[in-house]
Amino acid sequence: MTAASPEEDSSPPSTSSGEGGLDDATQLKPRAEQPVGQEDEAAPEPDIDPQEHITPGSLRMDPQVGEELYGTQLSAAYSRINARGVNALGNNNTIHVVNNAGEPMAKPVIRNLVGVPDLLAVYAETAADGELGDKLDHRSTACLAGRPHTGRFSTACVALARRHGPDRVHEILLPGDVAPEVLSRAGDSIEEDHGYVLRLPGNRHSHVMRLLADLFRRRSASLLLIRHDDSRAGVRHSAEVQHQRPEPLAVFRAHLGHHLRDRLTLTAEESAELIRGYLRHSGLVQALTSSYGPREVVPIAEAVGQGHPADEDTLAEIIQSSQPRRRARAAEILDSDAGGATASRRPRRADQHERTFRIAYAVFARQPLHYVFEAAALLLEEIDGQAKRLDWGRLALQYPVSELLGPLKVDWQEGREATRLRGGSSRSAWLHDGAMRGVIIDEAWHEFDSTRPALLKWLNRLVLEDEEPMQQAAAEAAGLLAHHDFARVCADLIDDWAASPRPRLRQAAAWAMVAADMGGQVGHLVRRQIREWAGGHRNFQRDAAARVYASGLQQPDLSWSLSDLRRIAQDPMQQHMYTVAEGVYQLYAPHRAAQIIVELSQWSEDPQLQLHAGGALLSLATIPVDNSPTGVPELLVRAAAHEVDSGDLVRLWQVALLTASLSRRAWITFEHWLTKADADETVRKATAALVTDLAALPPLRRRTTFHLVRMPQFENGLPEWLDAAMRK
């Protein structure tokens, strides 16, 4: 639906519902589309209202889920903290668009890595440093192969900083559908005597190095590729270096030493002596040496530094909350008494029942306990089916909760006490250390290999249940398991959910993708899958891709996300849905306001995208300024500061106010803007200009007049500023 021109307006506004009708606006029909398959009909789905409005933020996955699933491995993109040092690399930096022929929908970007100087201060040497430096001394392109979470990105940044300087290191980011060959046309985007790091999935590193070597040589620059080590050491390229993770104790010394020297102003000798004292603690050393990589060591070092001087009790608490100790406790939790002294007196299936109950308890953390009982019974059924046992039926009155939980009994009792003190009555699955949730699921996946098919079938059964808590919990667990076997979990579970005609299953697929992305290790696989859904031939999978964005996922560059959403919005099925608009809402941040409004204004020119443009505007228009006592809309403040184009904003308001399915909500939101402008003179001028521009269109002038005289705050007449704006 487009805004009407003056010649097209010939009828008064409707008075039956208190809002303007559609007879004044030009009716534009969607463009013809390619036929879709029978399984992907674009008709409204039977179990939802086709025009159902999604409450802003209602689909977003809580970042606390990532903390529970991954602990210290949580991706910085979801942590909601301002990380320093190595964790800050690449975050909140200026982005430069690479000019390339053909102008693909999503373009590569190059961003400064502003955290490199901090990284150099805490970097622990690795065995690959010397060889990598030699390669860069003699070549313009090289490759560093290693496993994720072993510090390979830090090693690459340090190698480039040592050659070109810490303020001359950048990262190249490629959209999923853009090949590295596009960089051969980068031209002046590659700066002279600068270093560039590119994470490259797959095994095309040899070809890319040959293709780009001359370009970087001419610029006296360096390109360092990072690829996942596939353990095929016999076929390594001559310019490839095998990364080796740094020694855990060396990482601990570097980070804690930096904290003691720079933040507590100790000398190098004093800090070294204090570190030696800490490393005499056997429990601390055991936790460090059993860590899986620097990401698990750094939080321990930071915790010790913040607790310095840390006594025995403080160290014990720090060790208890470390990932290595969590893994050890998870093994204890899933252990059973099957081989113990009382084994002969235990029922035949007791140990299996205990394990299934504890796994379900972790999957349904923070949920009422009845979900745990139901889920545990379903898991036992799947295990029996996998073992081809006869159906024994569901056990009743055989094991009390305290016996089933074993080591988790203390957590459960603590949760019951906390619930009682808050005045609640429902008993919930509660973990004293929330991050134990993901570690227990990991332990079940890795230590009981024969149950993997049963676990996947169990998660599928949970998602098929018609209760959202069960679906969300199962989706979160599937996302964690995708971190370990992405292809299998996608093929067995997530892809089918995304292609389902049931919206709740598509939402489960979206939650699973976001949960997988939160761990930071399979982000490139998640984004590739989303782009396949968004550009594929299945309507339901395109909707699932939009739901991924609505659930909180973001691409490294805003334009990539908007490109995907625009592609999805062109699907005829999306004309009945507000998922795309919610995806745009989740992408919004004050510093992105101008880019998003420009993009939505372009959408408003396309009849097939107008619903999404107007719906997104209305969601963004309700966001209040942070810490504002008056609740003035954030977007209105940006307009008053001339940070968004007024013409684009006018165009979007025209679409929202004149589109049938949006009109009622649009007028309510617009009245909210007028009310806030009347109370806050800092945004009054911008609002008056907006009213004047909208009133220049006769259909909107009549509708605006109709609504203004019915606003309770203006029943005694329009304020002077608003009256003047209407008369211009």
C-alpha angles and dihedrals in degrees: 000000000000132000114269125245119231092257091057096057113093108136133066122247119277114261099187096086102020094251139089119272129225099246092094095056129077114257110228120186122216117258118262113268135202113272115267127220122266091253092055104051111165094218118121113278117251098234099053138056105253090222096038110149116228112224106238110259095010095116098042115116114238111246086224086075089063091050090052094048101040109016108191091002092069110132113251089232089073101031097088090215133114101244123203134208118002093359091059096057110128097359121128095355133145112271123214119200115226112228110229136166119262095028100237118212091257117032130207117258135206118208134186117247100222096177097066096100089054090047092055089056093059103028118131116210120248132198090251096060098085096045092045091051090051092052092052091048091061104027137049093214130040139159133229114201121196147120124281119265093025096105097261094137091052090049091052093049092048092049091052092044092053091052102039106015132270093267092054101063121110139173123227115214122197126196115237094255097046118089122220088244088079088074089070085075094046092109115171092005086087105076123214117263094005131127126232131193123200125186105216121191118210129020104293094109095111093054093045093050091052092045096050102033095094094048093053092041091056089052093046084236133133131230117198116190121205118204135173112261109244092187093242094130093165095071101049120145118241090245094050124103124197110231120223121195116243121256110273093229090052091052090049092050093048096050098039091044091053090050094049095045103041103029100034095032095233123155122252091252093050094048092046091053092049091050091051088053092053092048090059087073104099095203092054093048091049091052091049096047093048093052120118096225148321093300089067095043098049096061090051091052092047092049091051090048093050091047094046122171084041117189127200094277093049092049091048090053092048092049092047091057095046122108095241091054091046090056091051091050092048089056089052092049094052093043116101139199092247093118098031133103093278095047094109092056096046121098114259095255103033098109092049092049091050093051094048091049092050092047090050089046090057095044091051097042111159091016127111113277095242088073088057092054092047094046094046090054091051091049091052089052091053092048090050090049091050090051091044092235123158114265105266094186125232117312117238133192091356107109127027119221093251091058094044092051097049107170089013091062090092091054092049094049090047089052091050091052092049090050091049092052090052090052096250126138104194117099112226138191099257130178121199088212105040093199089067087079096076094037092056091050089048091051092051091050098046104034099043102045096166090063095058095098090048091049092052093047089047092054089049091053090050092053091049089057112101095236121098097214090057092046094048095046091049092047091052091051091048089053090054092049090049085064087067102036109011098171095050097045091047093048095045100038126356100050091053092048090051091052094048121117087221111094093211092058091049088051089051089054089052093050090048091053093049091047090052092048092051090071092061096220103092099032093122091053092048092051093046090053092049092051090050090053093045094049098035131102099252117095094203093053090050088054090049089054090053089049090055089061091043088054093058110272117140132188120233088257126039093225090061092056093046090048091055092046092049090052091050093046091060089066108106090224089064091064086081097048143066098208094109092051090052089050090056090048091056091052094055123114127156093252090052097051097101095048094047095047091049090051093048090049089056089050090054090065091063115074091213093055101041096093090055094045093051094042092050091050092053092051092048092045091064097055108111124217111265113265092000111153091204097045094232110180113264094222091052090055089052090051091050089051090050090240092130127048110259093210091056091049092050091050092052093048090051091054094046095047095047100041111100099222093045102037100093094048091041094057092047090051093045091051088053089056091050091049093051092046091052089055098040118050092191090075098029097093093051091047092049091052090050091051091049093051093047093046090055086077107076097218090053093043091059093044093047091051090048093053098039095059089052096052109108094221091055099043090112092052138292118293114254096255093052094044090052091049092053093048096053 
